Amino acid sequence: MGLLKHSEPPSFSESSLTPANIDTELHNLEAQGEVLLGIGKRACMARPTVVVESPEHLVGLKFTGDRAYLRLAHQMLNTGQPVSRTLLRPQKQSFPWIQEQLLKAGIKCLTIKQSISQLPLPEIPAAWSLRGQERLENPFSTYQGFDSIFGYQPIGGAQRDRWKPIVGLEHLASISSLNLLRTPEGEFLWLQDGQFFELDPDTAYLAIFKLDQQVNQPLQIALDTKPGRLDLRDTYLPKAYAQLIWRLSKAESGHNRIRLVEPQSQPRVKAALERLGCVLV
């Protein structure tokens, strides 16, 4: 409880810290880089860190993590601001100088790109990861007479529109470089060397974005920066990316997959989507 109150702005209402939403609040703070979560719902303040957009753009440096270091960060950067401010304006606009000053105080300084480096990169399933995931029965026999099996073909359009119906094995064989399939029940399959393998959704979504990259057909995602409106209605993301974006945004009324992103969170959301190879329009 004390950790949450310490991490929130002065306007935060203590009455909202009920058992029903403490877990959600902690995960929100983790996504923002404020806390670290461990086993058994244990949490601690994250290492003090200052995040900058890039070495060339030093406006609005964001302090996250242990607030015990916030006053020191202001002192080391000679901001002249109230020491409770988490958006810092250093006296000197030099990235090497800022890094050096903060390092002296034990404060990490990262670019936004570096801050999301822990997110998994898009990748094709490795052969070793497919071992033991073989599907013995032919999916086209299993679902014969039912809705079509779909294959992912990264050729323009929204992600949803890139899933094309595959009516049988002959049809499948006629399409070159088609590896990723989805059954009518939503199960993902990977076809390699004539063998079908079962995939978990997260592995499938990472493969989707890698397939897009391989043929230079990135997904275009609408982001209206002024209101911060991010439209994900036609796009599914790998788990870590979805969790990050959901925690840094809120749902538009009536549309859970349209996210509203505050200006201070937009650079991090943009960087995450660009890490997947998406183009924001």
N, C-alpha and C positions, 0 to 999 in steps of 0.2 A: 504494500500500500504506500509506504513512504517513498519507494523508488518511483512509482508512477507519479505521485504528487510532485516530486523533485524534477521529473523529466518534462512535465507539462508547463505551458505558459501560465502566467498569473490568472488569466481569465478562466482557467480550468475549474470545473465544479467538482468538489470532493464527493458530492452526493452521487455522482455518476459512477464511482468506483464500487460497484456492486459485484458480488461473486459471479453473476451472470455474464459480465462483460470484461472482467479483469484479464482473462486469457486473450480476448480479442485486442484489448489495448496494448498488452505486452507484445503481441505479434506485430501490431502497427508500429510500435516503437523500434522493434528489431529491424523492420523493413526500412525505417528511417535512419538506421545506424546509431540509435540512442542506447540500446541495451543488447546484451548477449543472453540467449536462452539456453539452458542446459537441461539435463534429464530431471524428471520429476518436477517440472514447472519452476525450477530454480532460475533466477535471473540476477544479473549484475550489470552495472553501468559499463557500456562499451568504452574501449580505449579512446581518449580524447583525440578527435580528428577534425581537421579543417578541409573541406572539399571545395575545389575551385572548378569552374567550367572547363578551363584549359589554361595552359601557361600563357596564352595570348589574351585571354579574357579573364581579368581579375576583379570583376565587379560582383559584389554580393557574395563574398566568401562565407560558406556555411559551416558553423561550428556544430559538431555532434559529439555525443558521448559524455564522459564524466564532467559534470558542471563544476567540480572543484577546480578545474583547470581553465575555466572560462575567463576569470579575471586576469589570469596570467597571460592568456592569449592576447587579450586587449593590450596588456602592458608591453609584451614583446613586439607587437606590431604597431605600437604607438597610435592607436586608433583615435583616441580622444573621445570615444563614445561612452555612453553608460555601460558599465561592465556586465549588465544583465542581457545585453543584446547578443543574439546568436548569429546575426548577419554582420560580418566584420568589414570595416573599410580601412585597410592598412595605410599607413602614412606613405610608404614607398611602393610603387607599382612595379615590383620586380619579383618574378616567381622564384628564382634562386635565393634571393634575400629572404623572402617569406618562408620558404622551406627551412633555411638555415636558422632563422630566428625561432621558429616553432620547434624545431628539433632540439634546440638548446633547452627548451622547457618540457621536453618529453611529449610533444604533441605531433602526431602524424599529419602530413599534408599530402593529399591525394587529388588527382584530377578525377572528374566524373567517370571517365573511361576506366581508370584504375579502380574506382570504388565498386564497379560492377563486374570486375574481372573474375569473381567467384562463380558467376552464372555459367552453366554449361553451354558450350558452343554447339551449334548444329552439327550433326554427324550421322553418317550411315552406320547401321548396326554392324559391329565387327563380327567376324566369323566365330570367334571364341564365345561371344555373348549369345550366339544363337544355339549353341550346343544344349541339348536337352529340351529345346523349345519346338521340336519338330511336330508338325500336325500330320498325323498318319492318314486321315481320311481326306479325300478330295473335296474342297469346299464347294465346288460346283455341283457335286453330287449331293452333298448335305442340304444345299439350299435350292435344289432343283424344284421348279414350280413356285418358288417364293419370289420376293423382290430381288432385283438384280444385285450382284456383287459390284462394288465400285472400285475403280483403280485411280490412283492419284497421278494426274498428268499436268505438270507445271507449265501450262501454256496460257499465259495472260489471265485476266479476270481475277475475281475474288477467290479466296481459298475455297469457299464452299463450291464455287463453279468449276474448280479444277478436279473434282471427283466425278469421273465419267462412268456410266454403266458398262459392265463387261458381261456379255451374255453367255459366255462359255469358254472352254479351253482353247478352241480354235480362234476365237476372237482375241483372247489373251495372247496367244502365240503370234498373232499378226501385228502386235504393237511392240515396237522395240523399246528396250530399257524401261519396261514397266515392272516395278518391284513391289510397290506398296498397295495393298488391297484392304478394303473394309467390307465386312459382311453386313447383311441386313440387321443383325443384332448389335452392330457397333464394334465388333471384334476386329482388331488390326492384324494383318498377316503380311509377312515379307517373303517374297519369292526369290530364291537364289539357287541356281544350278538345278532347276526343276523340282526343288523341294520347298514346301510351304512351312514357314516358321511363325509361331505366335509372338506378337509383340505387345508389351504393355503400352498404354496410351502415351506416356511421357517419352518413351523411346520413339514411338511413331511420329509424334509432333516434332521432335528434334530432327528426325529423318526428313520430314516434310520441308523444313526450312533449308536443309542441306540440298535436297533435290532442286529446290528453287534456285539456289546459288549455282549449282552445277550447270544449269542451262541459262543463267543470267536472266531469270524471270522473277525478280523480287516482288513480294506482295506490296501493294500500295495501300496504306492505311490512312484514313482521314483523321487529321488532328487540326482543329481550329484553335490556334494558340491563344487568341484573345480571351474567349471564355474557357479555354482548356478542355474542349469537348473532344474526346477520343472515341471513335466509333469502332467497336470490335464485334459487331453483330455477326459478321461473316468470317471471323477469324478466331481460331483456337490456338492457344499458346502452350508451350511446355510449362509444367507445373511451377517451377521456380520463377519464371517470368510472370505468369499470371498472378501468383501470390504477391510479388513485388508491386506490380501495377495496381492490383486491387487495394493493397494496403496504403498506397500513395495517392489514392483517388476515392471518389465516392460515386455511387450510381446516380445517373439522371433519373428523375422521377418517372417510374413506370418502365424503365429500360435498364436492367442490370448490366447489360453488355455495352452500354454507352457510359463511359466513365468521364467524370469531371475532375480535372487535374489542376491543382493550385499552381500559380506561376513558379513558386520556389521548388516544386517537385517536377516540373516539366522537363528540365534538362536531364534528370536521371531517368525518367520514363522514355524520353527520346533516345538516350544512349542505349537503354536496354533493347528497345525495338530495333535500333540500327545494328546492334550486336547479332541479332537474328537475321540481318540482311534486309529488313523491311525499308521501304521508302515512304516517308511521311509526306502527305499531300494536303 
